[in-house]
Amino acid sequence: MTMTEKHCGTCALFGSAEAAKSTCVRCLNGNAHEEWRPTKSANDTQVAGDHYKSKAIQPWDYIVSNELGYLEGNVVKYVSRWKDKGGIDDLRKARHYLDKLIEVNTPK
């Protein structure tokens, strides 16, 4: 979602066409809207370690930019970090997600 998208049917703030059929909580409560802006990028902070910070492209940026699903995203995540975090266990996790991806995409 970009900052220019709208969602509320009353004030047109933060919404999709479907959401525009309803009224946002702020309008219901009579609160003035403030446009949300992050103070810094989520890439500037990493919770529990630094195994992604050294990457030229953060795995989640790659995943989002390429519109990968949950299973594909986890394959990318584990393959990206295996040398810096979980070792062979991360490769096994990636293989597990890849096995599931193959399973759900194999015609029956």
Sequence and secondary structure as in RCSB ss.txt:
>XXXX:A:sequence
MTMTEKHCGTCALFGSAEAAKSTCVRCLNGNAHEEWRPTKSANDTQVAGDHYKSKAIQPWDYIVSNELGYLEGNV
VKYVSRWKDKGGIDDLRKARHYLDKLIEVNTPK
>XXXX:A:secstr
  TT    TTT  S  TTGGGS  HHHHHT        SS GGG  SS  TTTT SS HHHHHHHTT  HHHHHH
HHHHHHTTTTTTHHHHHHHHHHHHHHHHHHS  
